[in-house]
Amino acid sequence: MNYKISDKKKKIIKRIYKIAIVFIGIIIVIFNDTFGKLEGFVEFIAFYFIVIFITISYWLFKQIKSIIRLKNEKAQTELMHLKSQVNPHFFFNMLNNLYGLVDKDSKKAQELILKLSDMMRYSIYEGQKETVLISEEITYLQNYIELHKMRYHKIIDVKFKVDIEGNDFQIMPLLFIILLENAFKHGVENLRNNAYVHINMKVRNNQVNFDIENNFDTTITNEQGGIGMNNLKRRLELVYPKSHTLTITKTDTVYKAQLNIRKL
């Protein structure tokens, strides 16, 4: 990513340097005529170069600091945009399901509305934070699973095993939901029977391991990922550039994703 100084700033800097050089040149002449000693003149020249060196160093420091600030601001803006893209179509699908349930099963519709409200609140408020507790993310994932169980009219084998050491692990919000959403969207939704989603989350030694596996219908050709996976990969690159691994494996009927994040 390249950042360039504007032409206007370049002209101002050149003008300042020209004036400074002329001014210092005049001082050198006056100094030499006044003292007339070679030693004094050499000392002044040395002092002159020291001042120039300090001035240039300070200017470079300010420019580098400005570039770093611009990069951070750009990365933060991109990160906020990526967060805002997370699973909006899931909420649209749930609202459509609610519309159909209102007349058929009002009690179930009310339960769905409450859970959906909790999830939307989390996405809007907690999802904009830099980090949240891992326990909060787990609750969010569990609500997502419960919502799906309520909306489907079929048996789904969902297992979510959690093994956490302590509760102070901070994580960027809305990371795991993309992998979970893919498992339901590309697996459970297309299978009439024997659909399963198995999830394991383990937090030990300042790192979290998240494994998720699902089966899928081999007669339906679709790529499990797309925009959501690109979103996830980019956010991991921005926040955990050298502290994560994401591995995807796919066989004839099984899709598995493994995400490992080490605490910064």
FENPE-V145915 format. One record per helix or strand of 2 or more residues. SS is the DSSP state (helix for helix, strand for strand). FROM is the first residue (numbers start at 1). TO is the last residue. If there is no record, write none. Layout:
ss->[SS	SS]
from->[FROM	FROM]
to->[TO	TO]
//
This chain:
ss->[helix	helix	helix	helix	helix	strand	helix	strand	strand	helix	helix	strand	strand	helix	strand	strand]
from->[7	38	88	106	126	132	134	157	170	176	188	196	207	227	244	254]
to->[35	84	104	124	128	133	151	164	171	186	190	204	215	239	250	262]
//
